[in-house]
Amino acid sequence: MVIISPFKALRPDAQFAKHVASRPYDVLSSKEARVEAQGNPNSFLHITKSEIDLPESTDIHAQKVYDTAKENLQAFISRNVLFRESKPCYYIYRLIMNGKSQTGLVCVSSVNDYENDLIKKHEFTRPEKEQDRINHIKTTGAQTGNVFLAYKNVEEIDAVINKWAADKNSQYDFIAEDNIQHSIWIVNDDKTIEKISSLFKSKVPCTYIADGHHRAASAAKVRTELGKKATTGSDYFLTTLFPSNQLYIMDYNRVIKDLGNLTSEQLLNKIEEKFVVEKTESAYKPEALHHFGLYIDKQWYKLIAKPGTYNEIDPIGLLDTTILQENILDPLLGIKDQRTDKRIDFVGGIRGLEELEKRVDSGEMQLAFSFYPVSIQQLFDVADTGNVMPPKSTWFEPKLRDGLLTHLID
């Protein structure tokens, strides 16, 4: 069973919450972060993307960047923009996007659970991205990035969390510029805290990383690197746990730079060997698993994988990302590894099919594929078998905001 714990969050005074809250550091480029934080000295991007306060020529992995993050964090505290909670608490975080609500529990989760695979993974991590967060955590003494965990929902836990949110006033409640509503409640009652901890310890055998594999891996490696200098705080890492019945996974689409040695007509002819291919009058958003959209030469096509072109037993083989890889990307376009091939790029579903058309019509890319979203059960099935998904298989929305709740490890 999993171990979670309340913690003394470093958080903003309520009047600053909306200004502090920032999009996760890994969904923004440095250039985008500079624009987003412009004119807002309280944006948490000054801490998570601190290169925005240095010359544009600065290497984003230089130690000066991490030192600036530490200086900015201390300045936020000195200016009373951020303060530390007086006692360990749990926090309830509700997001509402397009009328759909999801409510999670912000806590710290055990590094031991991560290392013992009670916190299950479904993606490989990249060493350079891990090292970036390791340096950031070690220099600032803070875990600023939240790891998004899922668990198979438990009615007793839902009841406790929903009752607290219904009976109490939220500490933060604002609508961000992208029209997503963020509300946070503080759970500071000792009996309720103990009940929540006990329910997770007795009712939740494992959790699953939905988003934040690099943040989780980095937190574990920081503890290892600190060795004897490790503090109690480094035994845990910042997480928000959502019940599986509330999660919303969006499509994660692909754009391809060129067709290799094929013409458009040759490619379509070869695709027809493995897929049913139909022209569509408008952009095609797949309505079922094993259905794909293809956009090429200003024309959309509906593709349906034929029986026998995928493994119906293997949880990896059933994934649409695998079907596309094994039937089109590798044999027809020569893309062997989506992780490293520079001819392929990924577009989160939040950007819409218009983004796919835009990138192809501009000439930057030559074709695009739209996907049906992976289900949360598929994610669980892959993780439960100890496997990992192909890269960029899941896109979760809405995203948690950085800066509202930070875990200090020192």
MORA-V727559 format. One record per backbone hydrogen bond with DSSP energy under -1.0 kcal/mol. NH is the residue of the N-H (numbers start at 1). CO is the residue of the C=O. Records with the same first field share a line. If there is no record, write none. Layout:
NH: CO + CO
This chain:
2: 204
5: 108
7: 89
9: 7
10: 406
11: 83
13: 81
16: 13
20: 16
21: 17
22: 402
27: 24
33: 29
34: 30
35: 31
36: 32
37: 33
40: 37
43: 40
44: 20
46: 43
47: 44
48: 44
49: 45
52: 49
53: 50
54: 51
58: 55
62: 59
65: 62
67: 63
68: 64
69: 65
70: 66
71: 67
72: 68
73: 69
74: 70
75: 71
76: 72
77: 73
78: 74
79: 75
80: 77
81: 76
82: 76
83: 11
85: 9
89: 7
90: 187
91: 106
92: 185
93: 104
94: 183
95: 102
96: 181
97: 100
100: 97
102: 95
104: 93
105: 241
106: 91
107: 239
108: 5
109: 237
110: 3
111: 235
114: 110
115: 111
116: 112
117: 114
118: 113
119: 113
120: 207
130: 126
131: 127
132: 128
133: 129
134: 130
135: 131
136: 132
137: 133
138: 134
139: 135
140: 136
141: 137
143: 407
147: 238
148: 211
149: 240
150: 208
151: 242
158: 154
159: 155
160: 156
161: 157
162: 158
163: 159
164: 160
165: 161
166: 162
167: 163
168: 164
171: 184
172: 184
174: 182
176: 180
179: 176
181: 96
182: 174
183: 94
184: 172
185: 92
187: 90
193: 189
194: 190
195: 191
196: 192
197: 193
198: 194
199: 195
200: 196
201: 197
202: 198
203: 199
204: 200
207: 118
208: 150
209: 120
210: 148
211: 148
216: 212
217: 213
218: 214
219: 215
220: 216
221: 217
222: 218
223: 219
224: 220
225: 221
226: 222
227: 223
229: 226
230: 227
235: 232
236: 233
237: 109
239: 107
240: 147
241: 105
242: 149
244: 151
246: 243
250: 395
253: 347
254: 369
255: 345
256: 367
257: 343
262: 259
267: 263
268: 264
269: 265
270: 266
271: 267
272: 268
273: 270
274: 271
275: 271
276: 304
278: 302
280: 300
291: 288
292: 303
293: 370
294: 301
295: 368
296: 299
299: 296
301: 294
302: 278
303: 292
304: 276
305: 290
306: 274
309: 306
318: 314
319: 316
323: 319
324: 320
325: 321
326: 322
327: 323
328: 324
329: 324
330: 325
332: 328
333: 328
334: 330
335: 329
336: 334
341: 337
344: 341
345: 255
347: 253
349: 251
351: 348
352: 349
357: 353
358: 354
359: 355
360: 356
361: 357
362: 358
363: 360
365: 359
366: 256
367: 256
368: 295
369: 254
370: 293
379: 375
380: 376
381: 377
382: 378
383: 379
384: 380
385: 381
386: 383
387: 382
389: 122
397: 248
402: 22
406: 10
407: 143
409: 141
